[in-house]
């Protein structure tokens, strides 16, 4: 295995581990952490509980290393990249994203609304202009795009091709988010990761 392949493998594994660790403590306080894990502090992955569906929803027992929608959509992006390194936006939007809500863990409002809207027959990856009471396509400026763009960097034939990388990331991003902050943040994240992978330094 060459150096680039090893670095890519580490990038994939560490991002999944970081997601699994962060998922445990996401959007909770010390009291919530104690309820979820029985611990006051978490510095490694552990089995834990998560309530799904609000205050009266189900309580799920999640195993050690369970990761969230961040890694789920990172894997979905990877599956939508062809052997030539090109991102198939149609497969990502109409197959990966429409199936993803059936197994999603911890997803944001915008990503869930986007996925639901893509299930409609007349909505394309480039025209997913959804609107709900909580969010809309043009106002969705969270990190729902940035957390799934690593596969574009991993698949890039030339880590110095910043414009080509930006186009792949933007094609992915506009499937779910329309706010410039979300798209610009994802592109910047991709460029930083490409430079880190190329130079092997932060």
Backbone as a printed PyTorch tensor [residue, N CA C, xyz], in Angstrom:
tensor([[[  0.8430,  -1.1710,   0.0000],
         [  0.0000,   0.0000,   0.0000],
         [  0.8970,   1.2450,   0.0000]],

        [[  0.6240,   2.2150,  -0.8930],
         [  1.4670,   3.4000,  -0.9650],
         [  1.1050,   4.4060,   0.1300]],

        [[  1.9300,   5.4540,   0.2700],
         [  1.7440,   6.4390,   1.3380],
         [  0.3960,   7.1340,   1.2490]],

        [[ -0.0220,   7.4710,   0.0390],
         [ -1.3090,   8.1600,  -0.1350],
         [ -2.4610,   7.2690,   0.3200]],

        [[ -2.4180,   6.0030,  -0.0230],
         [ -3.4800,   5.0750,   0.3760],
         [ -3.5160,   4.9070,   1.8900]],

        [[ -2.3370,   4.8310,   2.5090],
         [ -2.2790,   4.6940,   3.9690],
         [ -2.8280,   5.9520,   4.6380]],

        [[ -2.4380,   7.1270,   4.1450],
         [ -2.9240,   8.3840,   4.7150],
         [ -4.4420,   8.5060,   4.5540]],

        [[ -4.9540,   8.0590,   3.4220],
         [ -6.3990,   8.0900,   3.1810],
         [ -7.1220,   7.1580,   4.1470]],

        [[ -6.5630,   5.9730,   4.3300],
         [ -7.1500,   5.0180,   5.2560],
         [ -7.1860,   5.5800,   6.6750]],

        [[ -6.1160,   6.1900,   7.1140],
         [ -6.0850,   6.8030,   8.4440],
         [ -7.0900,   7.9510,   8.5450]],

        [[ -7.1770,   8.7440,   7.4950],
         [ -8.1420,   9.8470,   7.4800],
         [ -9.5600,   9.3250,   7.6620]],

        [[ -9.8860,   8.2420,   6.9730],
         [-11.2240,   7.6500,   7.0700],
         [-11.4800,   7.0820,   8.4610]],

        [[-10.5080,   6.3500,   8.9850],
         [-10.6910,   5.7140,  10.2830],
         [-10.7620,   6.7290,  11.4220]],

        [[ -9.8660,   7.7350,  11.4000],
         [ -9.8740,   8.7220,  12.4770],
         [-11.1220,   9.5980,  12.4230]],

        [[-11.6160,   9.9010,  11.2430],
         [-12.8390,  10.7150,  11.1770],
         [-14.0240,   9.9320,  11.7190]],

        [[-14.0840,   8.6380,  11.4360],
         [-15.1710,   7.8030,  11.9660],
         [-15.0520,   7.6690,  13.4780]],

        [[-13.8210,   7.5190,  13.9800],
         [-13.6250,   7.4120,  15.4260],
         [-14.0090,   8.7270,  16.1130]],

        [[-13.5770,   9.8380,  15.5480],
         [-13.9280,  11.1400,  16.1150],
         [-15.4320,  11.3580,  16.1330]],

        [[-16.1030,  10.9100,  15.0860],
         [-17.5550,  11.0120,  15.0330],
         [-18.1910,  10.1450,  16.1170]],

        [[-17.7250,   8.9130,  16.2580],
         [-18.2830,   8.0080,  17.2690],
         [-18.0860,   8.5570,  18.6770]],

        [[-16.9510,   9.1810,  18.9330],
         [-16.6850,   9.7620,  20.2440],
         [-17.5250,  11.0180,  20.4650]],

        [[-17.5810,  11.8830,  19.4610],
         [-18.3450,  13.1180,  19.5890],
         [-19.8430,  12.9000,  19.6320]],

        [[-20.3180,  11.8550,  18.9790],
         [-21.7490,  11.5520,  18.9410],
         [-22.3020,  11.3230,  20.3520]],

        [[-21.5060,  10.7420,  21.2140],
         [-21.9330,  10.4350,  22.5850],
         [-22.2890,  11.7090,  23.3430]],

        [[-21.5130,  12.7600,  23.1520],
         [-21.6750,  13.9910,  23.9220],
         [-22.4110,  15.0940,  23.1630]],

        [[-22.7790,  14.8220,  21.9440],
         [-23.4010,  15.8420,  21.0940],
         [-24.7120,  16.3570,  21.6910]],

        [[-24.8260,  17.6760,  21.7550],
         [-26.0540,  18.3600,  22.1730],
         [-26.5670,  17.9110,  23.5350]],

        [[-25.6620,  17.7520,  24.4890],
         [-26.0900,  17.4100,  25.8480],
         [-25.2060,  18.1210,  26.8600]],

        [[-25.6140,  18.0850,  28.1140],
         [-24.8390,  18.6530,  29.2010],
         [-24.3340,  17.5160,  30.1060]],

        [[-23.7700,  17.8700,  31.2490],
         [-23.2110,  16.8440,  32.1540],
         [-24.2850,  15.8820,  32.6480]],

        [[-25.4640,  16.4180,  32.9480],
         [-26.5620,  15.5740,  33.4090],
         [-26.9870,  14.6030,  32.3010]],

        [[-27.0890,  15.1270,  31.0840],
         [-27.4520,  14.2820,  29.9470],
         [-26.4090,  13.2240,  29.6550]],

        [[-25.1270,  13.5970,  29.7980],
         [-24.0430,  12.6320,  29.5800],
         [-24.1180,  11.5010,  30.6000]],

        [[-24.4060,  11.8590,  31.8510],
         [-24.5320,  10.8470,  32.9000],
         [-25.6750,   9.8850,  32.5770]],

        [[-26.8050,  10.4350,  32.0920],
         [-27.9440,   9.5830,  31.7180],
         [-27.5830,   8.6700,  30.5540]],

        [[-26.8870,   9.2300,  29.5500],
         [-26.5480,   8.4610,  28.3600],
         [-25.5520,   7.3420,  28.6410]],

        [[-24.5610,   7.6310,  29.4660],
         [-23.4320,   6.7010,  29.6030],
         [-23.2300,   6.1410,  31.0090]],

        [[-23.7930,   6.8050,  32.0060],
         [-23.4990,   6.4360,  33.3870],
         [-22.1740,   7.0010,  33.8600]],

        [[-21.5330,   7.8160,  33.0200],
         [-20.2180,   8.3830,  33.3220],
         [-20.3010,   9.9050,  33.4310]],

        [[-19.3420,  10.4990,  34.1250],
         [-19.2600,  11.9610,  34.2190],
         [-18.4010,  12.5560,  33.1090]],

        [[-17.5820,  11.7080,  32.4940],
         [-16.6540,  12.1700,  31.4550],
         [-16.4340,  11.0380,  30.4680]],

        [[-16.2910,  11.3910,  29.2090],
         [-16.0540,  10.3810,  28.1770],
         [-14.7890,  10.7560,  27.4170]],

        [[-13.8070,   9.8560,  27.4010],
         [-12.5830,  10.0920,  26.6390],
         [-12.2560,   8.9320,  25.6980]],

        [[-13.2020,   7.9970,  25.5680],
         [-13.0890,   6.8950,  24.6130],
         [-14.5090,   6.4120,  24.3070]],

        [[-14.6580,   5.6480,  23.2620],
         [-15.9970,   5.1910,  22.8960],
         [-16.5140,   4.1650,  23.9060]],

        [[-17.7900,   4.2750,  24.2150],
         [-18.4490,   3.3830,  25.1730],
         [-19.8550,   3.0830,  24.6490]],

        [[-20.4930,   2.0540,  25.2050],
         [-21.8910,   1.8340,  24.8650],
         [-22.7140,   2.8930,  25.6000]],

        [[-23.8190,   3.3040,  24.9910],
         [-24.5970,   4.3820,  25.5830],
         [-26.0330,   4.3410,  25.0970]],

        [[-26.8700,   5.2000,  25.6840],
         [-28.2840,   5.2660,  25.3210],
         [-28.5850,   6.5950,  24.6510]],

        [[-29.5340,   6.5660,  23.7160],
         [-29.9800,   7.8020,  23.0690],
         [-31.4900,   7.7390,  22.9060]],

        [[-32.1330,   8.8440,  23.2570],
         [-33.5810,   8.9300,  23.0670],
         [-33.8600,   9.4610,  21.6630]],

        [[-34.6800,   8.7410,  20.9180],
         [-35.0320,   9.1120,  19.5450],
         [-36.5090,   9.4870,  19.5070]],

        [[-36.8110,  10.6310,  18.9190],
         [-38.2120,  11.0100,  18.7670],
         [-38.7510,  11.9000,  19.8560]],

        [[-37.8860,  12.6770,  20.5100],
         [-38.3550,  13.6360,  21.5040],
         [-38.5060,  13.0560,  22.8980]],

        [[-39.1080,  13.8450,  23.7580],
         [-39.2030,  13.5360,  25.1790],
         [-39.8310,  12.1740,  25.4810]],

        [[-40.8230,  11.7960,  24.7070],
         [-41.5140,  10.5290,  24.9480],
         [-41.1590,   9.4710,  23.8940]],

        [[-40.0410,   9.6860,  23.1940],
         [-39.6210,   8.7580,  22.1540],
         [-38.9580,   7.5100,  22.7080]],

        [[-38.4820,   6.7030,  21.7980],
         [-37.8130,   5.4440,  22.1540],
         [-36.4150,   5.6980,  22.6970]],

        [[-35.9730,   4.8380,  23.5800],
         [-34.5950,   4.8660,  24.0710],
         [-33.8590,   3.7030,  23.4100]],

        [[-32.8120,   4.0380,  22.6630],
         [-32.0180,   3.0180,  21.9760],
         [-30.7230,   2.7570,  22.7280]],

        [[-30.3270,   1.5030,  22.7860],
         [-29.0110,   1.1390,  23.3060],
         [-28.0530,   1.1000,  22.1250]],

        [[-27.0660,   1.9850,  22.1440],
         [-26.1060,   2.0680,  21.0460],
         [-24.7890,   1.4030,  21.4570]],

        [[-24.2090,   0.6170,  20.5660],
         [-22.9930,  -0.1290,  20.9060],
         [-21.7450,   0.7530,  20.9020]],

        [[-20.6950,   0.2400,  21.4680],
         [-19.3950,   0.9120,  21.4420],
         [-19.0200,   1.1890,  19.9840]],

        [[-18.6210,   2.4230,  19.6970],
         [-18.1800,   2.7720,  18.3490],
         [-19.2780,   3.1640,  17.3920]],

        [[-20.5150,   3.2660,  17.8650],
         [-21.6190,   3.6610,  16.9840],
         [-21.3840,   5.0860,  16.4790]],

        [[-21.4120,   5.2740,  15.1760],
         [-21.1900,   6.6000,  14.6070],
         [-22.5090,   7.2180,  14.1490]],

        [[-22.4630,   8.4890,  13.8060],
         [-23.6700,   9.2540,  13.5020],
         [-23.8680,   9.4530,  12.0050]],

        [[-24.8100,  10.3310,  11.6870],
         [-25.0910,  10.6880,  10.3010],
         [-23.8640,  11.2440,   9.5850]],

        [[-22.9290,  11.8280,  10.3190],
         [-21.7230,  12.3600,   9.6780],
         [-20.9970,  11.2590,   8.9120]],

        [[-20.7250,  10.1510,   9.5770],
         [-20.0310,   9.0410,   8.9230],
         [-20.9540,   8.3160,   7.9560]],

        [[-22.2350,   8.2060,   8.2920],
         [-23.1850,   7.5680,   7.3730],
         [-23.1840,   8.2800,   6.0230]],

        [[-23.2390,   9.6180,   6.0330],
         [-23.2820,  10.3590,   4.7700],
         [-21.9060,  10.4640,   4.1200]],

        [[-20.8620,  10.3440,   4.9080],
         [-19.5170,  10.2630,   4.3200],
         [-19.3970,   8.9720,   3.5190]],

        [[-19.9150,   7.8750,   4.0670],
         [-19.8980,   6.6020,   3.3490],
         [-20.8150,   6.6420,   2.1280]],

        [[-21.9750,   7.3070,   2.2580],
         [-22.8910,   7.4400,   1.1310],
         [-22.2340,   8.2200,  -0.0030]],

        [[-21.4940,   9.2690,   0.3500],
         [-20.7590,  10.0370,  -0.6630],
         [-19.7250,   9.1480,  -1.3410]],

        [[-18.9880,   8.3810,  -0.5530],
         [-17.9600,   7.5010,  -1.1180],
         [-18.5680,   6.5000,  -2.0910]],

        [[-19.7320,   5.9620,  -1.7670],
         [-20.3830,   4.9900,  -2.6650],
         [-20.8380,   5.6380,  -3.9690]],

        [[-21.0200,   6.9590,  -3.9600],
         [-21.4850,   7.6560,  -5.1640],
         [-20.3390,   8.1870,  -6.0200]],

        [[-19.1130,   7.8730,  -5.6570],
         [-17.9580,   8.2850,  -6.4660],
         [-17.5500,   7.1170,  -7.3510]],

        [[-17.5080,   7.3660,  -8.6500],
         [-17.1690,   6.3320,  -9.6290],
         [-15.6940,   5.9520,  -9.5470]],

        [[-15.3250,   4.8790, -10.2160],
         [-13.9330,   4.4230, -10.2100],
         [-12.9850,   5.4340, -10.8470]],

        [[-13.5310,   6.3400, -11.6730],
         [-12.6920,   7.3850, -12.2760],
         [-12.5780,   8.6180, -11.3850]],

        [[-13.1530,   8.5630, -10.1720],
         [-13.0490,   9.6660,  -9.2280],
         [-14.1320,  10.7120,  -9.3430]],

        [[-15.0740,  10.5230, -10.2630],
         [-16.1470,  11.5090, -10.4650],
         [-17.3370,  11.2020,  -9.5650]],

        [[-17.9300,  12.2620,  -9.0300],
         [-19.0790,  12.1440,  -8.1520],
         [-20.3590,  12.0370,  -8.9690]],

        [[-21.1340,  10.9880,  -8.7220],
         [-22.4170,  10.7830,  -9.4100],
         [-23.5090,  11.3900,  -8.5380]],

        [[-23.8210,  12.6550,  -8.7920],
         [-24.7880,  13.3900,  -7.9770],
         [-26.1740,  12.7540,  -8.0420]],

        [[-26.5330,  12.2030,  -9.1800],
         [-27.8510,  11.5820,  -9.3350],
         [-27.9810,  10.3530,  -8.4260]],

        [[-26.9700,   9.5060,  -8.3930],
         [-26.9970,   8.3370,  -7.5160],
         [-27.0130,   8.7440,  -6.0520]],

        [[-26.2160,   9.7400,  -5.7190],
         [-26.1660,  10.2080,  -4.3390],
         [-27.5250,  10.7500,  -3.9030]],

        [[-28.1160,  11.6060,  -4.7390],
         [-29.3700,  12.2750,  -4.3720],
         [-30.5710,  11.3470,  -4.3960]],

        [[-30.7000,  10.5460,  -5.4400],
         [-31.9380,   9.7870,  -5.6310],
         [-31.8730,   8.3630,  -5.0740]],

        [[-30.6800,   7.8860,  -4.7300],
         [-30.5670,   6.5500,  -4.1290],
         [-30.0720,   6.6690,  -2.6870]],

        [[-28.8370,   7.1570,  -2.5310],
         [-28.2440,   7.2140,  -1.1970],
         [-29.0540,   8.0820,  -0.2290]],

        [[-29.3810,   9.3150,  -0.6360],
         [-30.0720,  10.2260,   0.2780],
         [-31.5130,   9.8220,   0.5480]],

        [[-32.1770,   9.2380,  -0.4160],
         [-33.5740,   8.8720,  -0.1880],
         [-33.7100,   7.6350,   0.7020]],

        [[-32.6950,   6.7640,   0.7110],
         [-32.7120,   5.5840,   1.5680],
         [-32.1830,   5.9230,   2.9690]],

        [[-31.2600,   6.8560,   3.0500],
         [-30.5740,   7.1870,   4.2890],
         [-31.4950,   7.4750,   5.4880]],

        [[-32.6270,   8.1840,   5.3520],
         [-33.4550,   8.4410,   6.5430],
         [-33.9170,   7.1740,   7.2640]],

        [[-33.9550,   6.0440,   6.5850],
         [-34.4030,   4.8060,   7.2280],
         [-33.3810,   4.2660,   8.2330]],

        [[-32.1340,   4.7560,   8.1670],
         [-31.1240,   4.3130,   9.1300],
         [-30.3520,   5.4780,   9.7490]],

        [[-30.8080,   6.7070,   9.5300],
         [-30.1000,   7.9030,  10.0040],
         [-30.0270,   7.9530,  11.5270]],

        [[-28.8930,   8.3880,  12.0250],
         [-28.6920,   8.6090,  13.4590],
         [-28.1540,  10.0190,  13.6800]],

        [[-28.9410,  10.8610,  14.3350],
         [-28.4640,  12.1890,  14.7150],
         [-28.4590,  13.2270,  13.6110]],

        [[-29.2770,  13.0780,  12.6060],
         [-29.2510,  13.9850,  11.4600],
         [-29.8360,  15.3540,  11.7800]],

        [[-29.3440,  16.3800,  11.0610],
         [-29.8530,  17.7360,  11.2000],
         [-31.1400,  17.9350,  10.4080]],

        [[-31.8440,  19.0090,  10.7340],
         [-33.1330,  19.3000,  10.0890],
         [-33.0170,  19.4610,   8.5800]],

        [[-32.0060,  20.2060,   8.1430],
         [-31.8700,  20.4830,   6.7170],
         [-31.6000,  19.2100,   5.9260]],

        [[-30.6810,  18.3870,   6.4110],
         [-30.3580,  17.1530,   5.6950],
         [-31.5690,  16.2300,   5.6170]],

        [[-32.3310,  16.1350,   6.7340],
         [-33.5260,  15.2890,   6.7280],
         [-34.5940,  15.8360,   5.7820]],

        [[-34.7920,  17.1480,   5.7930],
         [-35.7870,  17.7570,   4.8960],
         [-35.3750,  17.5810,   3.4400]],

        [[-34.0780,  17.7350,   3.1700],
         [-33.5770,  17.5630,   1.8070],
         [-33.7870,  16.1420,   1.3190]],

        [[-33.4730,  15.1730,   2.1740],
         [-33.6340,  13.7650,   1.8060],
         [-35.0980,  13.4350,   1.5400]],

        [[-35.9890,  13.9310,   2.3780],
         [-37.4220,  13.6760,   2.1860],
         [-37.9090,  14.2730,   0.8790]],

        [[-37.4670,  15.4690,   0.5620],
         [-37.9130,  16.1350,  -0.6640],
         [-37.3760,  15.4370,  -1.9050]],

        [[-36.1720,  14.8840,  -1.8090],
         [-35.5900,  14.1700,  -2.9550],
         [-36.3580,  12.8920,  -3.2760]],

        [[-37.1510,  12.4000,  -2.3310],
         [-37.9730,  11.2200,  -2.5810],
         [-39.1260,  11.4850,  -3.5320]],

        [[-39.4010,  12.7470,  -3.8040],
         [-40.4590,  13.1000,  -4.7520],
         [-39.9480,  12.9380,  -6.1770]],

        [[-40.7850,  12.4300,  -7.0390],
         [-40.3650,  12.1250,  -8.4110],
         [-39.9610,  13.3200,  -9.2410]],

        [[-40.4980,  14.5000,  -8.9490],
         [-40.2230,  15.6760,  -9.7830],
         [-39.0920,  16.5470,  -9.2390]],

        [[-38.3500,  16.0640,  -8.2490],
         [-37.2560,  16.8380,  -7.6600],
         [-35.9310,  16.2220,  -8.0640]],

        [[-35.0350,  17.0510,  -8.5870],
         [-33.7060,  16.5980,  -9.0070],
         [-32.6460,  17.0670,  -8.0140]],

        [[-31.4600,  16.5110,  -8.1080],
         [-30.3710,  16.8720,  -7.1980],
         [-30.0290,  18.3560,  -7.2900]],

        [[-30.2060,  18.9590,  -8.4440],
         [-29.8460,  20.3580,  -8.6430],
         [-31.0210,  21.3170,  -8.4190]],

        [[-32.1800,  20.7920,  -8.0360],
         [-33.3570,  21.6490,  -7.8330],
         [-34.1490,  21.2230,  -6.5960]],

        [[-33.4410,  20.9090,  -5.5390],
         [-34.0680,  20.4000,  -4.3230],
         [-34.4660,  21.5600,  -3.3930]],

        [[-35.3690,  22.4080,  -3.8470],
         [-35.7320,  23.6210,  -3.1230],
         [-36.8420,  23.3550,  -2.1070]],

        [[-36.5010,  22.6490,  -1.0410],
         [-37.4660,  22.2860,  -0.0100],
         [-37.7290,  23.4610,   0.9290]],

        [[-38.8430,  23.3730,   1.6230],
         [-39.1650,  24.3460,   2.6720],
         [-40.0710,  23.6860,   3.6900]],

        [[-39.6710,  23.7590,   4.9640],
         [-40.4870,  23.2410,   6.0590],
         [-40.6800,  24.3700,   7.0650]],

        [[-41.4100,  24.0920,   8.1300],
         [-41.6240,  25.0990,   9.1650],
         [-40.3160,  25.4450,   9.8810]],

        [[-39.3620,  24.5130,   9.9110],
         [-38.1120,  24.7310,  10.6320],
         [-36.9430,  25.1890,   9.7690]],

        [[-36.9750,  24.8790,   8.4820],
         [-35.8200,  25.1880,   7.6400],
         [-36.2290,  25.2910,   6.1810]],

        [[-35.3140,  25.7750,   5.3710],
         [-35.5380,  25.8270,   3.9250],
         [-34.1950,  25.6780,   3.2220]],

        [[-34.2530,  25.3710,   1.9480],
         [-33.0380,  25.1230,   1.1710],
         [-32.0680,  26.3030,   1.2360]],

        [[-32.5760,  27.5070,   0.9950],
         [-31.6990,  28.6760,   0.9310],
         [-31.1940,  29.1320,   2.2980]],

        [[-31.8450,  28.7080,   3.3680],
         [-31.4050,  29.0870,   4.7110],
         [-30.6530,  27.9810,   5.4310]],

        [[-30.4130,  26.8740,   4.7580],
         [-29.7220,  25.7550,   5.4010],
         [-28.2190,  25.9690,   5.3180]],

        [[-27.6770,  26.5490,   6.3880],
         [-26.2610,  26.9120,   6.3800],
         [-25.4320,  26.1840,   7.4010]],

        [[-25.8710,  25.0170,   7.8470],
         [-25.1370,  24.2600,   8.8580],
         [-23.9600,  23.5060,   8.2700]],

        [[-23.4780,  22.5230,   9.0130],
         [-22.3010,  21.7680,   8.5700],
         [-22.6840,  20.4550,   7.8850]],

        [[-23.9240,  20.3390,   7.4500],
         [-24.3900,  19.1100,   6.8170],
         [-23.6410,  18.7290,   5.5550]],

        [[-23.0050,  19.6970,   4.9140],
         [-22.2070,  19.4080,   3.7250],
         [-20.7600,  19.1180,   4.1240]],

        [[-20.1880,  19.9690,   4.9640],
         [-18.7630,  19.8560,   5.3040],
         [-18.4020,  18.5000,   5.8960]],

        [[-19.3220,  17.9260,   6.6600],
         [-18.9880,  16.6710,   7.3350],
         [-18.9570,  15.4710,   6.3940]],

        [[-19.3810,  15.6300,   5.1490],
         [-19.4120,  14.4680,   4.2560],
         [-18.5080,  14.5970,   3.0330]],

        [[-17.6370,  15.5970,   2.9770],
         [-16.8840,  15.8480,   1.7360],
         [-15.5350,  15.1410,   1.6610]],

        [[-15.0800,  14.5070,   2.7320],
         [-13.7660,  13.8700,   2.7050],
         [-13.5710,  12.9060,   1.5300]],

        [[-14.5680,  12.0990,   1.1540],
         [-14.3400,  11.1760,   0.0290],
         [-13.9390,  11.8660,  -1.2750]],

        [[-14.3610,  13.1100,  -1.4690],
         [-13.9460,  13.8320,  -2.6790],
         [-12.4420,  14.0730,  -2.6660]],

        [[-11.9070,  14.3550,  -1.4950],
         [-10.4640,  14.5590,  -1.3630],
         [ -9.7460,  13.2210,  -1.5310]],

        [[-10.2550,  12.1840,  -0.8800],
         [ -9.6280,  10.8670,  -0.9840],
         [ -9.5650,  10.3800,  -2.4260]],

        [[-10.5930,  10.6950,  -3.2120],
         [-10.6720,  10.2090,  -4.5980],
         [ -9.9770,  11.1210,  -5.5960]],

        [[ -9.5160,  12.2830,  -5.1680],
         [ -8.9070,  13.2590,  -6.0790],
         [ -7.5930,  12.7340,  -6.6550]],

        [[ -7.4780,  12.8010,  -7.9760],
         [ -6.2380,  12.3630,  -8.6330],
         [ -5.1180,  13.3650,  -8.4080]],

        [[ -5.4780,  14.6440,  -8.2130],
         [ -4.4840,  15.7010,  -8.0350],
         [ -4.9190,  16.5730,  -6.8580]],

        [[ -4.2470,  16.4470,  -5.7380],
         [ -4.6210,  17.1950,  -4.5360],
         [ -4.3520,  18.6890,  -4.6600]],

        [[ -3.6700,  19.1070,  -5.7460],
         [ -3.4670,  20.5400,  -5.9940],
         [ -4.5450,  21.1240,  -6.9080]],

        [[ -5.4270,  20.2800,  -7.4150],
         [ -6.5030,  20.7480,  -8.3060],
         [ -7.6580,  21.2880,  -7.4680]],

        [[ -7.4590,  22.4630,  -6.8890],
         [ -8.4540,  23.0410,  -5.9920],
         [ -9.7680,  23.3650,  -6.7000]],

        [[ -9.7020,  23.8050,  -7.9450],
         [-10.9520,  24.1440,  -8.6460],
         [-11.7560,  22.8870,  -8.9570]],

        [[-11.0800,  21.8140,  -9.3700],
         [-11.7870,  20.5680,  -9.6400],
         [-12.4020,  19.9890,  -8.3760]],

        [[-11.6730,  20.0650,  -7.2770],
         [-12.1750,  19.5850,  -5.9980],
         [-13.3860,  20.4070,  -5.5560]],

        [[-13.2960,  21.7230,  -5.7350],
         [-14.4220,  22.5920,  -5.3700],
         [-15.6740,  22.2370,  -6.1570]],

        [[-15.5340,  21.9440,  -7.4290],
         [-16.7080,  21.5950,  -8.2490],
         [-17.3540,  20.3030,  -7.7600]],

        [[-16.5530,  19.3060,  -7.4170],
         [-17.1070,  18.0510,  -6.9030],
         [-17.8420,  18.2780,  -5.5770]],

        [[-17.2280,  19.0570,  -4.7010],
         [-17.8420,  19.3480,  -3.4040],
         [-19.1310,  20.1380,  -3.5770]],

        [[-19.1320,  21.1170,  -4.4630],
         [-20.3400,  21.9290,  -4.6850],
         [-21.4680,  21.1020,  -5.2790]],

        [[-21.1540,  20.1860,  -6.1820],
         [-22.1930,  19.3110,  -6.7420],
         [-22.8140,  18.4560,  -5.6500]],

        [[-22.0000,  18.0160,  -4.7120],
         [-22.5020,  17.2680,  -3.5640],
         [-23.3430,  18.1810,  -2.6720]],

        [[-22.7950,  19.3400,  -2.3500],
         [-23.4360,  20.2440,  -1.4020],
         [-24.8090,  20.7250,  -1.8160]],

        [[-24.9650,  21.0860,  -3.0980],
         [-26.2480,  21.6600,  -3.5090],
         [-27.3710,  20.6310,  -3.5470]],

        [[-27.0340,  19.3760,  -3.3610],
         [-28.0870,  18.3600,  -3.2390],
         [-28.9510,  18.6040,  -2.0040]],

        [[-28.3570,  19.1930,  -0.9530],
         [-29.0730,  19.3300,   0.3150],
         [-29.0940,  20.7520,   0.8740]],

        [[-28.0950,  21.5660,   0.5790],
         [-27.9660,  22.8790,   1.2030],
         [-27.7830,  23.9800,   0.1620]],

        [[-28.4540,  25.1100,   0.3900],
         [-28.3580,  26.2140,  -0.5550],
         [-27.7600,  27.4850,  -0.0010]],

        [[-27.4440,  27.5250,   1.2810],
         [-26.8780,  28.7340,   1.8660],
         [-25.3840,  28.8150,   1.5330]],

        [[-24.9090,  30.0000,   1.1040],
         [-23.4860,  30.1260,   0.7550],
         [-22.5360,  29.7240,   1.8840]],

        [[-22.9280,  29.9500,   3.1360],
         [-22.0620,  29.5930,   4.2570],
         [-21.7930,  28.0880,   4.2870]],

        [[-22.8260,  27.2920,   4.0520],
         [-22.6610,  25.8370,   4.0560],
         [-21.7500,  25.3990,   2.9200]],

        [[-21.9500,  25.9700,   1.7460],
         [-21.1760,  25.5620,   0.5740],
         [-19.7290,  26.0420,   0.6510]],

        [[-19.5300,  27.3100,   1.0530],
         [-18.1650,  27.8410,   1.1770],
         [-17.4020,  27.1050,   2.2760]],

        [[-18.0680,  26.8130,   3.3790],
         [-17.4200,  26.0850,   4.4660],
         [-16.9830,  24.6930,   4.0410]],

        [[-17.8220,  24.0350,   3.2480],
         [-17.4840,  22.6980,   2.7760],
         [-16.2840,  22.7380,   1.8320]],

        [[-16.2590,  23.7100,   0.9370],
         [-15.1380,  23.8380,   0.0020],
         [-13.8420,  24.1240,   0.7590]],

        [[-13.8900,  25.0560,   1.7110],
         [-12.6900,  25.3650,   2.4990],
         [-12.2060,  24.1360,   3.2670]],

        [[-13.1400,  23.4060,   3.8540],
         [-12.7740,  22.1860,   4.5770],
         [-12.0870,  21.1930,   3.6310]],

        [[-12.6280,  21.0640,   2.4250],
         [-12.0280,  20.1700,   1.4350],
         [-10.6300,  20.6000,   1.0390]],

        [[-10.4440,  21.8950,   0.8200],
         [ -9.1230,  22.4040,   0.4550],
         [ -8.1070,  22.1750,   1.5740]],

        [[ -8.5200,  22.4340,   2.8200],
         [ -7.6030,  22.2240,   3.9520],
         [ -7.2310,  20.7510,   4.0880]],

        [[ -8.2090,  19.8860,   3.9220],
         [ -7.9210,  18.4550,   4.0130],
         [ -6.9980,  18.0140,   2.8790]],

        [[ -7.2340,  18.5310,   1.6750],
         [ -6.3730,  18.1820,   0.5390],
         [ -4.9340,  18.6020,   0.8020]],

        [[ -4.7520,  19.8080,   1.3340],
         [ -3.4000,  20.2880,   1.6250],
         [ -2.7480,  19.4690,   2.7350]],

        [[ -3.5440,  19.1050,   3.7380],
         [ -3.0200,  18.2780,   4.8340],
         [ -2.6120,  16.8950,   4.3100]],

        [[ -3.4360,  16.3090,   3.4650],
         [ -3.1420,  14.9840,   2.9130],
         [ -1.9270,  15.0460,   1.9790]],

        [[ -1.8090,  16.1490,   1.2270],
         [ -0.7060,  16.2920,   0.2910],
         [  0.6100,  16.5230,   1.0250]],

        [[  0.6010,  17.4370,   2.0090],
         [  1.8420,  17.8070,   2.6860],
         [  2.1830,  16.9270,   3.8770]],

        [[  1.1940,  16.1270,   4.3320],
         [  1.3150,  15.2750,   5.5280],
         [  1.6070,  16.0970,   6.7680]],

        [[  1.0880,  17.3420,   6.7810],
         [  1.2190,  18.1880,   7.9560],
         [ -0.0130,  19.0620,   8.0820]],

        [[ -0.3120,  19.4780,   9.3080],
         [ -1.4930,  20.3090,   9.5520],
         [ -1.1720,  21.7540,   9.2260]]])
